[in-house]
Amino acid sequence: MTKVIAVVCVVACAGAQQQPGTKWTDQQIREAVSAVRVGRKLTPKSWPNNSRVAVCLSFDDDTEATLLRDGTTSPTTLSASDFGAESGTGRILAMLDRYQVPATFFVTGVDALLHPEMLTAILKSGRHEVGAHGWIHEFPPRLAEGEEERLLDKAIDYLTKATGKRPAGYRAPSWAFSPDTMDLIRKKGFLYDSSLQALDEPYEIVARGENTGIVELAIDWTLTETPYLGQNGRMPSPALLFELYKEEFDGAYKEGTLFVLTLHPYMSGHRAPMQHLDALVAYMKSKPGVWFATGEQITKYLKAAAAK
Ligand SMILES: [Zn+2]
Protein backbone atom coordinates (compact mmCIF):
# COMPACT_ATOMS: atom_id res chain seq x y z
CA MET A 1 0.00 0.00 0.00
CA THR A 2 2.75 2.40 0.98
CA LYS A 3 4.55 1.52 -2.20
CA VAL A 4 1.48 2.31 -4.33
CA ILE A 5 1.09 5.72 -2.68
CA ALA A 6 4.78 6.45 -3.28
CA VAL A 7 4.41 5.63 -6.97
CA VAL A 8 1.34 7.85 -7.30
CA CYS A 9 3.22 10.68 -5.59
CA VAL A 10 6.21 10.36 -7.90
CA VAL A 11 3.95 10.50 -10.96
CA ALA A 12 1.99 13.47 -9.60
CA CYS A 13 5.13 15.38 -8.57
CA ALA A 14 6.79 14.78 -11.93
CA GLY A 15 3.62 16.01 -13.59
CA ALA A 16 3.67 19.18 -11.52
CA GLN A 17 7.26 19.85 -12.51
CA GLN A 18 6.26 19.67 -16.14
CA GLN A 19 3.55 22.29 -15.68
CA PRO A 20 5.48 25.38 -14.57
CA GLY A 21 2.76 27.69 -15.87
CA THR A 22 0.43 26.50 -13.13
CA LYS A 23 2.52 28.54 -10.66
CA TRP A 24 2.96 31.66 -12.77
CA THR A 25 1.54 35.00 -11.72
CA ASP A 26 -0.70 37.01 -14.06
CA GLN A 27 2.33 39.13 -14.88
CA GLN A 28 4.49 36.10 -15.69
CA ILE A 29 1.78 34.76 -17.98
CA ARG A 30 1.64 38.08 -19.84
CA GLU A 31 5.41 38.20 -20.12
CA ALA A 32 5.55 34.63 -21.41
CA VAL A 33 3.64 35.60 -24.56
CA SER A 34 5.00 39.11 -25.01
CA ALA A 35 8.08 38.29 -27.13
CA VAL A 36 6.03 38.07 -30.33
CA ARG A 37 2.40 39.19 -30.58
CA VAL A 38 -0.12 40.31 -33.19
CA GLY A 39 -0.15 44.03 -33.88
CA ARG A 40 -2.06 45.97 -36.53
CA LYS A 41 -3.94 43.97 -39.12
CA LEU A 42 -2.52 44.99 -42.48
CA THR A 43 -5.09 43.83 -45.03
CA PRO A 44 -5.28 46.90 -47.27
CA LYS A 45 -8.47 48.64 -48.44
CA SER A 46 -7.57 47.48 -51.93
CA TRP A 47 -4.94 45.32 -53.58
CA PRO A 48 -3.08 46.40 -56.74
CA ASN A 49 -5.28 46.82 -59.84
CA ASN A 50 -8.29 46.55 -57.55
CA SER A 51 -7.63 42.85 -57.11
CA ARG A 52 -9.76 41.04 -54.54
CA VAL A 53 -7.09 38.86 -53.02
CA ALA A 54 -3.32 38.44 -52.88
CA VAL A 55 -1.79 35.00 -53.38
CA CYS A 56 1.70 34.15 -52.22
CA LEU A 57 2.85 30.76 -53.45
CA SER A 58 5.77 29.87 -51.25
CA PHE A 59 8.12 26.91 -51.37
CA ASP A 60 10.46 25.79 -48.60
CA ASP A 61 13.01 24.35 -50.96
CA ASP A 62 14.69 22.00 -48.49
CA THR A 63 17.02 19.36 -49.88
CA GLU A 64 19.76 17.63 -47.87
CA ALA A 65 20.44 20.39 -45.31
CA THR A 66 18.17 19.04 -42.57
CA LEU A 67 19.69 15.56 -42.82
CA LEU A 68 23.25 16.88 -42.85
CA ARG A 69 22.47 19.01 -39.79
CA ASP A 70 21.86 15.76 -37.92
CA GLY A 71 24.93 14.08 -39.39
CA THR A 72 23.00 11.80 -41.73
CA THR A 73 25.15 10.70 -44.66
CA SER A 74 23.18 7.68 -45.88
CA PRO A 75 23.07 8.05 -49.68
CA THR A 76 19.62 6.44 -49.72
CA THR A 77 18.16 8.86 -47.23
CA LEU A 78 19.87 11.85 -48.82
CA SER A 79 18.59 10.91 -52.26
CA ALA A 80 14.95 11.34 -51.22
CA SER A 81 15.68 14.94 -50.26
CA ASP A 82 17.89 15.50 -53.29
CA PHE A 83 14.70 14.88 -55.29
CA GLY A 84 13.68 18.43 -54.41
CA ALA A 85 16.64 19.87 -56.32
CA GLU A 86 16.91 17.30 -59.08
CA SER A 87 13.22 16.94 -59.98
CA GLY A 88 10.73 18.83 -57.81
CA THR A 89 11.96 22.38 -58.20
CA GLY A 90 12.21 22.06 -62.00
CA ARG A 91 8.65 20.76 -62.25
CA ILE A 92 7.32 23.53 -60.07
CA LEU A 93 9.22 26.21 -62.01
CA ALA A 94 7.89 24.83 -65.30
CA MET A 95 4.34 25.01 -63.92
CA LEU A 96 4.87 28.57 -62.66
CA ASP A 97 6.19 29.50 -66.11
CA ARG A 98 3.13 28.03 -67.80
CA TYR A 99 0.88 30.23 -65.71
CA GLN A 100 3.33 33.14 -65.63
CA VAL A 101 3.00 33.57 -61.87
CA PRO A 102 5.68 34.50 -59.34
CA ALA A 103 6.60 32.60 -56.17
CA THR A 104 8.88 32.86 -53.17
CA PHE A 105 11.44 30.14 -52.51
CA PHE A 106 12.88 29.94 -49.00
CA VAL A 107 16.28 28.27 -49.22
CA THR A 108 18.91 27.37 -46.63
CA GLY A 109 22.52 28.39 -47.21
CA VAL A 110 23.62 24.76 -47.37
CA ASP A 111 20.97 23.76 -49.92
CA ALA A 112 22.02 26.76 -52.05
CA LEU A 113 25.68 25.70 -51.70
CA LEU A 114 24.92 22.11 -52.72
CA HIS A 115 22.64 23.07 -55.62
CA PRO A 116 23.81 26.20 -57.40
CA GLU A 117 21.91 25.02 -60.49
CA MET A 118 18.68 25.00 -58.47
CA LEU A 119 19.24 28.61 -57.47
CA THR A 120 20.07 29.58 -61.05
CA ALA A 121 16.85 27.92 -62.24
CA ILE A 122 14.77 29.77 -59.62
CA LEU A 123 16.30 33.10 -60.61
CA LYS A 124 16.14 32.54 -64.37
CA SER A 125 12.69 34.02 -65.08
CA GLY A 126 13.29 37.08 -62.90
CA ARG A 127 9.82 36.61 -61.37
CA HIS A 128 10.70 34.68 -58.22
CA GLU A 129 12.08 35.69 -54.87
CA VAL A 130 14.62 33.84 -52.73
CA GLY A 131 14.15 34.19 -48.97
CA ALA A 132 16.30 33.01 -46.06
CA HIS A 133 15.59 29.70 -44.32
CA GLY A 134 18.61 29.32 -42.02
CA TRP A 135 22.06 27.95 -42.78
CA ILE A 136 21.67 24.16 -42.37
CA HIS A 137 18.01 24.03 -41.33
CA GLU A 138 19.16 24.45 -37.73
CA PHE A 139 16.41 24.28 -35.10
CA PRO A 140 16.70 27.74 -33.49
CA PRO A 141 15.18 26.92 -30.07
CA ARG A 142 17.88 24.30 -29.43
CA LEU A 143 20.98 26.31 -30.39
CA ALA A 144 23.62 27.47 -27.93
CA GLU A 145 23.82 31.19 -27.24
CA GLY A 146 25.12 33.15 -30.21
CA GLU A 147 24.79 30.24 -32.64
CA GLU A 148 21.52 31.37 -34.17
CA GLU A 149 23.06 34.69 -35.20
CA ARG A 150 26.27 33.08 -36.48
CA LEU A 151 24.31 30.65 -38.67
CA LEU A 152 21.84 33.30 -39.84
CA ASP A 153 24.73 35.58 -40.84
CA LYS A 154 26.29 32.72 -42.81
CA ALA A 155 22.98 32.10 -44.57
CA ILE A 156 22.42 35.77 -45.42
CA ASP A 157 26.00 36.18 -46.69
CA TYR A 158 25.82 33.07 -48.83
CA LEU A 159 22.41 33.84 -50.34
CA THR A 160 23.37 37.47 -50.97
CA LYS A 161 26.50 36.41 -52.89
CA ALA A 162 24.75 33.59 -54.73
CA THR A 163 21.67 35.57 -55.79
CA GLY A 164 23.14 39.07 -56.00
CA LYS A 165 20.47 40.35 -53.62
CA ARG A 166 20.16 40.38 -49.85
CA PRO A 167 17.09 38.34 -48.83
CA ALA A 168 14.13 40.50 -47.74
CA GLY A 169 12.09 37.69 -46.24
CA TYR A 170 12.73 35.21 -43.45
CA ARG A 171 11.11 31.88 -42.77
CA ALA A 172 12.48 30.09 -39.72
CA PRO A 173 13.71 26.53 -40.29
CA SER A 174 10.95 24.21 -39.06
CA TRP A 175 8.98 27.50 -38.60
CA ALA A 176 10.52 27.56 -35.12
CA PHE A 177 11.38 30.79 -33.33
CA SER A 178 13.81 30.89 -30.42
CA PRO A 179 13.47 33.68 -27.83
CA ASP A 180 16.12 35.57 -29.89
CA THR A 181 14.67 35.13 -33.38
CA MET A 182 12.50 38.24 -33.45
CA ASP A 183 15.39 40.47 -32.35
CA LEU A 184 17.59 38.93 -35.05
CA ILE A 185 14.97 39.48 -37.77
CA ARG A 186 14.93 43.18 -36.87
CA LYS A 187 18.70 43.43 -36.47
CA LYS A 188 19.40 41.84 -39.87
CA GLY A 189 17.00 44.20 -41.63
CA PHE A 190 14.44 41.74 -42.95
CA LEU A 191 11.26 43.37 -44.27
CA TYR A 192 9.01 40.50 -43.36
CA ASP A 193 8.72 37.16 -41.64
CA SER A 194 6.66 34.19 -42.74
CA SER A 195 6.88 31.68 -39.90
CA LEU A 196 4.02 32.52 -37.51
CA GLN A 197 0.39 31.55 -37.52
CA ALA A 198 -1.73 33.89 -35.41
CA LEU A 199 -3.92 35.29 -38.21
CA ASP A 200 -4.79 34.28 -41.74
CA GLU A 201 -4.37 37.84 -42.93
CA PRO A 202 -1.18 39.93 -42.87
CA TYR A 203 -0.23 41.75 -39.69
CA GLU A 204 2.51 43.73 -38.04
CA ILE A 205 4.51 41.94 -35.35
CA VAL A 206 4.61 43.50 -31.90
CA ALA A 207 7.61 42.49 -29.80
CA ARG A 208 7.48 43.09 -26.03
CA GLY A 209 4.82 45.74 -26.55
CA GLU A 210 6.69 47.56 -29.31
CA ASN A 211 5.57 47.85 -32.95
CA THR A 212 8.39 46.36 -34.98
CA GLY A 213 7.45 47.40 -38.51
CA ILE A 214 8.07 43.75 -39.47
CA VAL A 215 5.23 42.37 -41.58
CA GLU A 216 4.03 38.85 -40.88
CA LEU A 217 2.76 36.88 -43.87
CA ALA A 218 1.32 34.12 -41.77
CA ILE A 219 1.44 30.45 -42.65
CA ASP A 220 -0.41 27.49 -41.20
CA TRP A 221 0.06 23.76 -40.64
CA THR A 222 -3.11 23.12 -42.65
CA LEU A 223 -1.64 25.04 -45.59
CA THR A 224 1.39 22.84 -46.07
CA GLU A 225 1.72 19.22 -47.12
CA THR A 226 4.30 17.86 -44.67
CA PRO A 227 1.86 16.53 -42.03
CA TYR A 228 -0.27 14.90 -44.73
CA LEU A 229 1.99 13.65 -47.51
CA GLY A 230 5.25 13.22 -45.55
CA GLN A 231 6.68 9.93 -44.25
CA ASN A 232 4.22 9.86 -41.37
CA GLY A 233 1.48 11.53 -43.38
CA ARG A 234 -2.13 10.81 -42.66
CA MET A 235 -3.67 11.86 -45.98
CA PRO A 236 -4.68 8.98 -48.28
CA SER A 237 -4.73 11.15 -51.40
CA PRO A 238 -3.33 14.55 -52.35
CA ALA A 239 -6.73 15.30 -53.91
CA LEU A 240 -8.24 15.84 -50.45
CA LEU A 241 -5.39 18.11 -49.43
CA PHE A 242 -5.69 20.31 -52.48
CA GLU A 243 -9.46 20.47 -51.94
CA LEU A 244 -8.67 21.97 -48.53
CA TYR A 245 -6.29 24.49 -50.14
CA LYS A 246 -8.95 25.45 -52.68
CA GLU A 247 -11.52 26.07 -49.97
CA GLU A 248 -8.98 28.13 -48.01
CA PHE A 249 -8.31 30.19 -51.13
CA ASP A 250 -12.06 30.65 -51.67
CA GLY A 251 -12.32 31.98 -48.12
CA ALA A 252 -9.44 34.41 -48.60
CA TYR A 253 -11.01 35.54 -51.89
CA LYS A 254 -14.34 36.17 -50.17
CA GLU A 255 -12.67 38.06 -47.31
CA GLY A 256 -10.40 40.02 -49.65
CA THR A 257 -7.26 39.18 -47.72
CA LEU A 258 -4.25 36.97 -48.39
CA PHE A 259 -3.69 33.32 -49.28
CA VAL A 260 -0.25 31.93 -48.45
CA LEU A 261 0.48 28.36 -49.50
CA THR A 262 3.70 26.65 -48.39
CA LEU A 263 4.88 23.53 -50.18
CA HIS A 264 8.12 21.57 -50.34
CA PRO A 265 9.44 20.63 -53.80
CA TYR A 266 10.96 17.38 -52.48
CA MET A 267 7.42 16.33 -51.60
CA SER A 268 4.94 18.26 -53.75
CA GLY A 269 7.24 17.98 -56.77
CA HIS A 270 6.18 14.35 -57.20
CA ARG A 271 3.80 13.52 -60.03
CA ALA A 272 0.54 13.11 -58.14
CA PRO A 273 0.61 16.29 -56.03
CA MET A 274 1.91 18.24 -59.06
CA GLN A 275 -1.29 17.45 -60.95
CA HIS A 276 -3.32 18.93 -58.13
CA LEU A 277 -1.04 21.93 -57.65
CA ASP A 278 -1.32 22.66 -61.37
CA ALA A 279 -5.12 22.46 -61.16
CA LEU A 280 -5.19 24.71 -58.09
CA VAL A 281 -3.12 27.42 -59.79
CA ALA A 282 -5.30 27.12 -62.90
CA TYR A 283 -8.39 27.57 -60.71
CA MET A 284 -6.98 30.64 -58.96
CA LYS A 285 -5.87 32.10 -62.30
CA SER A 286 -9.39 31.61 -63.69
CA LYS A 287 -10.93 33.89 -61.05
CA PRO A 288 -11.00 37.63 -61.68
CA GLY A 289 -8.97 39.88 -59.41
CA VAL A 290 -6.31 37.55 -58.06
CA TRP A 291 -2.93 39.20 -57.48
CA PHE A 292 -0.10 36.65 -57.50
CA ALA A 293 2.98 38.16 -55.90
CA THR A 294 6.14 37.33 -54.01
CA GLY A 295 6.31 37.85 -50.26
CA GLU A 296 8.54 40.87 -50.81
CA GLN A 297 6.14 42.47 -53.30
CA ILE A 298 3.20 41.92 -50.95
CA THR A 299 5.14 43.30 -47.99
CA LYS A 300 6.21 46.44 -49.84
CA TYR A 301 2.65 47.06 -50.97
CA LEU A 302 1.32 46.58 -47.43
CA LYS A 303 3.92 48.90 -45.92
CA ALA A 304 3.10 51.62 -48.47
CA ALA A 305 -0.65 51.17 -47.90
CA ALA A 306 -0.24 51.29 -44.09
CA ALA A 307 1.82 54.50 -44.34
CA LYS A 308 -0.94 56.36 -46.21
ZN1 LIG B 1 12.28 23.90 -44.07
Residues whose N, C-alpha, C, O or C-beta is under 5 A from the ligand:
A	BS01	ZN	D60 D62 P173 S174
